[in-house]
Amino acid sequence: MKAIKYLSLVICTALAAPVAIAASAAPSAADLAKGEKVFKVTCVVCHGAGILGAPKFGDKAAWASRIAQGADTLHAHALSGLKTMPPKGGNTALKDDEVKAAVDYMVDKAR
């Protein structure tokens, strides 16, 4: 009986996860514009061509599993670095909100 309850909880959580992600607040037009500027200066270097495994800009299939992780996780990865991506895409002069805006811009274009 416990196994059935646990399985039900797992299934419900899995089904609700996309809803929770989709329900998060969409970035404003101003944030997307800020993100586009940062993308064009910093992020395009790797995400434009998919260098070192970076998901290519606008590639829905490459971004899908990343988007499913949620904005907080994507922001954390971009700020701290992940695998071959350095923190803040190598541009440590960027403010945290600029990095987050760039991530949101790339995600917006990959949906």
N, CA, C and O of each residue as an XYZ file, in Angstrom:
444
protein
N       0.831     -1.190      0.000
C       0.000      0.000      0.000
C       0.873      1.251      0.000
O       0.568      2.209     -0.710
N       1.971      1.262      0.796
C       2.865      2.409      0.830
C       3.488      2.652     -0.535
O       3.678      3.796     -0.949
N       3.803      1.565     -1.230
C       4.413      1.681     -2.554
C       3.466      2.369     -3.524
O       3.902      3.178     -4.343
N       2.187      2.064     -3.443
C       1.204      2.683     -4.328
C       1.080      4.172     -4.030
O       1.026      4.991     -4.948
N       1.034      4.522     -2.746
C       0.962      5.937     -2.376
C       2.204      6.678     -2.849
O       2.106      7.789     -3.372
N       3.371      6.067     -2.668
C       4.626      6.685     -3.091
C       4.634      6.877     -4.606
O       4.996      7.946     -5.098
N       4.237      5.844     -5.338
C       4.192      5.913     -6.791
C       3.229      6.998     -7.244
O       3.525      7.733     -8.186
N       2.099      7.105     -6.596
C       1.128      8.142     -6.929
C       1.717      9.528     -6.708
O       1.518     10.435     -7.516
N       2.442      9.683     -5.609
C       3.079     10.959     -5.317
C       4.118     11.303     -6.374
O       4.193     12.449     -6.818
N       4.915     10.331     -6.779
C       5.936     10.541     -7.795
C       5.295     10.947     -9.116
O       5.749     11.889     -9.766
N       4.251     10.246     -9.509
C       3.575     10.551    -10.769
C       2.958     11.944    -10.725
O       3.096     12.712    -11.677
N       2.287     12.274     -9.644
C       1.666     13.598     -9.524
C       2.713     14.698     -9.556
O       2.500     15.739    -10.176
N       3.838     14.477     -8.895
C       4.906     15.469     -8.887
C       5.470     15.646    -10.284
O       5.721     16.772    -10.716
N       5.670     14.558    -10.987
C       6.212     14.626    -12.338
C       5.262     15.357    -13.277
O       5.695     16.131    -14.131
N       3.977     15.111    -13.116
C       2.999     15.772    -13.970
C       2.850     17.249    -13.630
O       2.553     18.061    -14.506
N       3.051     17.599    -12.380
C       2.888     18.987    -11.961
C       4.110     19.834    -12.264
O       3.994     21.056    -12.350
N       5.276     19.227    -12.428
C       6.513     19.984    -12.638
C       6.438     20.920    -13.840
O       6.799     22.089    -13.703
N       5.981     20.461    -15.027
C       5.899     21.391    -16.147
C       4.935     22.547    -15.876
O       5.158     23.661    -16.348
N       3.888     22.293    -15.134
C       2.938     23.346    -14.803
C       3.613     24.390    -13.926
O       3.434     25.590    -14.138
N       4.381     23.946    -12.951
C       5.079     24.878    -12.062
C       6.077     25.723    -12.828
O       6.210     26.917    -12.561
N       6.775     25.125    -13.771
C       7.742     25.867    -14.565
C       7.018     26.863    -15.459
O       7.426     28.019    -15.568
N       5.941     26.411    -16.097
C       5.201     27.289    -16.997
C       4.533     28.424    -16.234
O       4.309     29.497    -16.794
N       4.211     28.200    -14.964
C       3.509     29.207    -14.189
C       4.441     30.295    -13.661
O       3.969     31.315    -13.158
N       5.763     30.095    -13.768
C       6.678     31.112    -13.278
C       6.516     32.378    -14.110
O       6.150     32.327    -15.284
N       6.791     33.496    -13.487
C       6.585     34.783    -14.136
C       7.459     34.913    -15.376
O       8.655     34.622    -15.352
N       6.842     35.350    -16.440
C       7.579     35.577    -17.674
C       8.404     36.852    -17.537
O       7.958     37.812    -16.909
N       9.599     36.871    -18.117
C      10.411     38.082    -18.032
C       9.736     39.236    -18.773
O       9.031     39.026    -19.760
N       9.956     40.429    -18.295
C       9.370     41.607    -18.933
C      10.091     41.900    -20.247
O      11.184     41.392    -20.496
N       9.472     42.715    -21.071
C      10.086     43.109    -22.342
C      11.414     43.827    -22.093
O      12.369     43.651    -22.849
N      11.472     44.633    -21.035
C      12.712     45.354    -20.713
C      13.821     44.376    -20.313
O      14.978     44.555    -20.695
N      13.464     43.341    -19.541
C      14.457     42.338    -19.150
C      14.941     41.546    -20.364
O      16.127     41.232    -20.471
N      14.029     41.227    -21.271
C      14.420     40.506    -22.478
C      15.335     41.367    -23.352
O      16.284     40.855    -23.946
N      15.059     42.656    -23.432
C      15.924     43.558    -24.203
C      17.316     43.635    -23.570
O      18.324     43.628    -24.276
N      17.364     43.709    -22.237
C      18.647     43.718    -21.532
C      19.375     42.400    -21.793
O      20.580     42.387    -22.044
N      18.646     41.310    -21.732
C      19.233     39.998    -21.974
C      19.766     39.849    -23.386
O      20.805     39.226    -23.605
N      19.054     40.422    -24.342
C      19.515     40.363    -25.735
C      20.853     41.079    -25.886
O      21.747     40.589    -26.577
N      20.994     42.228    -25.246
C      22.260     42.973    -25.318
C      23.411     42.156    -24.734
O      24.486     42.077    -25.328
N      23.183     41.556    -23.579
C      24.223     40.734    -22.949
C      24.540     39.531    -23.831
O      25.706     39.186    -24.023
N      23.503     38.898    -24.364
C      23.703     37.744    -25.241
C      24.600     38.118    -26.418
O      25.543     37.393    -26.734
N      24.311     39.236    -27.061
C      25.049     39.627    -28.263
C      26.509     39.970    -27.984
O      27.348     39.879    -28.880
N      26.819     40.362    -26.751
C      28.191     40.716    -26.395
C      28.962     39.525    -25.820
O      30.142     39.344    -26.124
N      28.304     38.720    -24.998
C      29.009     37.669    -24.258
C      28.593     36.264    -24.670
O      29.436     35.458    -25.065
N      27.328     35.972    -24.583
C      26.841     34.592    -24.710
C      26.948     34.029    -26.126
O      27.151     32.829    -26.311
N      26.811     34.899    -27.114
C      26.824     34.444    -28.509
C      28.132     33.755    -28.877
O      28.165     32.927    -29.787
N      29.198     34.090    -28.181
C      30.499     33.490    -28.488
C      30.398     31.966    -28.470
O      30.898     31.309    -29.383
N      29.773     31.405    -27.470
C      29.628     29.941    -27.384
C      28.256     29.456    -27.827
O      28.150     28.461    -28.544
N      27.207     30.151    -27.406
C      25.847     29.689    -27.699
C      25.436     29.944    -29.138
O      24.468     29.350    -29.613
N      26.147     30.810    -29.841
C      25.851     31.047    -31.258
C      26.196     29.834    -32.112
O      25.444     29.467    -33.015
N      27.329     29.219    -31.825
C      27.803     28.090    -32.631
C      27.749     26.756    -31.892
O      28.042     25.713    -32.477
N      27.380     26.779    -30.626
C      27.336     25.540    -29.853
C      28.717     25.041    -29.456
O      28.954     23.835    -29.391
N      29.611     25.957    -29.196
C      30.988     25.602    -28.840
C      31.030     24.867    -27.502
O      30.345     25.242    -26.550
N      31.843     23.818    -27.446
C      32.071     23.016    -26.234
C      30.784     22.496    -25.587
O      30.696     22.377    -24.365
N      29.800     22.192    -26.418
C      28.559     21.617    -25.914
C      27.512     22.614    -25.456
O      26.464     22.222    -24.943
N      27.783     23.897    -25.634
C      26.781     24.906    -25.267
C      25.551     24.723    -26.156
O      25.691     24.553    -27.367
N      24.356     24.756    -25.579
C      23.164     24.631    -26.429
C      23.075     25.842    -27.351
O      23.186     26.983    -26.904
N      22.875     25.586    -28.636
C      22.809     26.672    -29.620
C      21.583     27.544    -29.375
O      20.513     27.068    -28.996
N      21.778     28.813    -29.601
C      20.701     29.791    -29.467
C      19.540     29.404    -30.381
O      19.724     29.182    -31.578
N      18.350     29.328    -29.802
C      17.144     29.044    -30.569
C      16.879     27.578    -30.864
O      15.852     27.250    -31.458
N      17.779     26.690    -30.464
C      17.621     25.257    -30.717
C      16.696     24.656    -29.654
O      17.123     24.344    -28.542
N      15.440     24.505    -30.017
C      14.427     24.050    -29.059
C      14.759     22.690    -28.453
O      14.569     22.481    -27.255
N      15.247     21.778    -29.264
C      15.555     20.440    -28.758
C      16.709     20.486    -27.758
O      16.672     19.814    -26.727
N      17.722     21.274    -28.064
C      18.891     21.367    -27.175
C      18.546     22.038    -25.849
O      19.149     21.732    -24.821
N      17.594     22.938    -25.871
C      17.232     23.688    -24.667
C      16.139     23.024    -23.840
O      15.997     23.341    -22.659
N      15.374     22.126    -24.413
C      14.198     21.573    -23.737
C      14.508     20.983    -22.363
O      13.826     21.300    -21.389
N      15.513     20.144    -22.277
C      15.821     19.515    -20.983
C      16.369     20.538    -19.995
O      16.184     20.397    -18.786
N      17.028     21.543    -20.492
C      17.556     22.596    -19.617
C      16.414     23.462    -19.084
O      16.374     23.795    -17.899
N      15.498     23.816    -19.965
C      14.347     24.619    -19.564
C      13.526     23.872    -18.508
O      12.991     24.480    -17.580
N      13.436     22.557    -18.661
C      12.672     21.741    -17.711
C      13.257     21.798    -16.302
O      12.554     21.507    -15.334
N      14.523     22.164    -16.171
C      15.155     22.271    -14.852
C      14.672     23.494    -14.082
O      14.822     23.558    -12.862
N      14.104     24.450    -14.775
C      13.591     25.651    -14.140
C      14.569     26.816    -14.198
O      15.781     26.632    -14.307
N      14.016     28.007    -14.123
C      14.814     29.230    -14.238
C      15.851     29.358    -13.132
O      16.977     29.784    -13.390
N      15.492     28.998    -11.908
C      16.446     29.137    -10.799
C      17.710     28.309    -11.048
O      18.821     28.775    -10.792
N      17.541     27.102    -11.539
C      18.687     26.240    -11.820
C      19.515     26.798    -12.965
O      20.743     26.830    -12.885
N      18.854     27.238    -14.029
C      19.577     27.817    -15.167
C      20.343     29.069    -14.752
O      21.489     29.266    -15.155
N      19.708     29.905    -13.952
C      20.386     31.116    -13.470
C      21.611     30.748    -12.642
O      22.682     31.332    -12.809
N      21.447     29.777    -11.749
C      22.563     29.355    -10.887
C      23.722     28.820    -11.723
O      24.880     29.128    -11.442
N      23.424     28.029    -12.737
C      24.467     27.482    -13.598
C      25.192     28.599    -14.340
O      26.417     28.581    -14.454
N      24.443     29.562    -14.839
C      25.061     30.661    -15.582
C      25.911     31.539    -14.663
O      26.977     32.009    -15.062
N      25.451     31.754    -13.458
C      26.193     32.603    -12.524
C      27.451     31.916    -11.995
O      28.494     32.554    -11.851
N      27.357     30.639    -11.712
C      28.470     29.909    -11.092
C      29.341     29.162    -12.092
O      30.476     28.798    -11.785
N      28.814     28.936    -13.277
C      29.515     28.147    -14.272
C      29.088     26.692    -14.179
O      28.618     26.234    -13.138
N      29.257     25.978    -15.273
C      28.880     24.564    -15.316
C      29.692     23.898    -16.414
O      29.720     24.357    -17.555
N      30.342     22.819    -16.051
C      31.189     22.072    -16.985
C      32.196     23.026    -17.624
O      33.023     23.600    -16.916
N      32.148     23.209    -18.943
C      33.137     24.063    -19.611
C      32.739     25.539    -19.627
O      33.531     26.380    -20.053
N      31.533     25.868    -19.174
C      31.108     27.264    -19.150
C      31.624     27.933    -17.874
O      31.321     27.487    -16.767
N      32.399     28.995    -18.032
C      32.884     29.695    -16.837
C      31.767     30.521    -16.193
O      30.756     30.801    -16.837
N      31.942     30.908    -14.943
C      30.947     31.774    -14.307
C      30.688     33.021    -15.160
O      31.607     33.637    -15.700
N      29.432     33.357    -15.254
C      28.980     34.530    -16.012
C      29.471     34.512    -17.455
O      29.700     35.561    -18.056
N      29.630     33.318    -18.001
C      30.058     33.178    -19.388
C      31.446     33.748    -19.635
O      31.819     34.028    -20.774
N      32.200     33.916    -18.570
C      33.548     34.459    -18.685
C      33.611     35.971    -18.563
O      34.699     36.546    -18.558
N      32.467     36.618    -18.466
C      32.422     38.082    -18.350
C      32.063     38.437    -16.906
O      30.906     38.712    -16.590
N      33.069     38.427    -16.044
C      32.824     38.645    -14.617
C      32.395     40.070    -14.296
O      32.006     40.352    -13.163
N      32.458     40.972    -15.268
C      31.993     42.343    -15.053
C      30.468     42.429    -15.060
O      29.897     43.428    -14.623
N      29.816     41.390    -15.552
C      28.350     41.403    -15.601
C      27.760     41.324    -14.199
O      28.276     40.626    -13.326
N      26.681     42.048    -14.009
C      25.922     41.954    -12.761
C      25.047     40.704    -12.839
O      24.716     40.236    -13.928
N      24.680     40.174    -11.687
C      23.861     38.967    -11.641
C      22.564     39.124    -12.428
O      22.157     38.205    -13.139
N      21.914     40.280    -12.309
C      20.644     40.469    -13.013
C      20.844     40.497    -14.531
O      19.932     40.137    -15.276
N      22.011     40.918    -14.994
C      22.293     40.911    -16.434
C      22.462     39.474    -16.938
O      21.982     39.124    -18.016
N      23.138     38.665    -16.156
C      23.319     37.256    -16.520
C      21.968     36.555    -16.550
O      21.672     35.810    -17.485
N      21.161     36.787    -15.546
C      19.831     36.169    -15.497
C      18.982     36.619    -16.674
O      18.248     35.817    -17.251
N      19.074     37.886    -17.035
C      18.309     38.400    -18.176
C      18.757     37.726    -19.475
O      17.931     37.428    -20.338
N      20.059     37.486    -19.613
C      20.563     36.808    -20.809
C      20.047     35.370    -20.878
O      19.663     34.894    -21.946
N      20.041     34.691    -19.749
C      19.504     33.325    -19.693
C      18.027     33.355    -20.078
O      17.581     32.548    -20.894
N      17.275     34.271    -19.500
C      15.846     34.369    -19.799
C      15.609     34.663    -21.281
O      14.661     34.148    -21.874
N      16.462     35.481    -21.868
C      16.351     35.797    -23.297
C      16.583     34.538    -24.143
O      15.826     34.263    -25.074
N      17.637     33.777    -23.810
C      17.915     32.563    -24.572
C      16.788     31.536    -24.417
O      16.406     30.879    -25.385
N      16.266     31.403    -23.217
C      15.158     30.483    -22.972
C      13.925     30.927    -23.750
O      13.239     30.105    -24.358
N      13.647     32.224    -23.729
C      12.485     32.751    -24.444
C      12.551     32.420    -25.937
O      11.533     32.106    -26.553
N      13.730     32.492    -26.501
C      13.894     32.220    -27.946
C      13.946     30.734    -28.260
O      13.876     30.343    -29.425
N      14.069     29.901    -27.228
C      14.117     28.450    -27.443
C      12.784     27.781    -27.161
O      12.673     26.563    -27.300
N      11.794     28.522    -26.779
C      10.472     27.925    -26.504
C       9.690     27.755    -27.781
O       8.559     27.270    -27.752
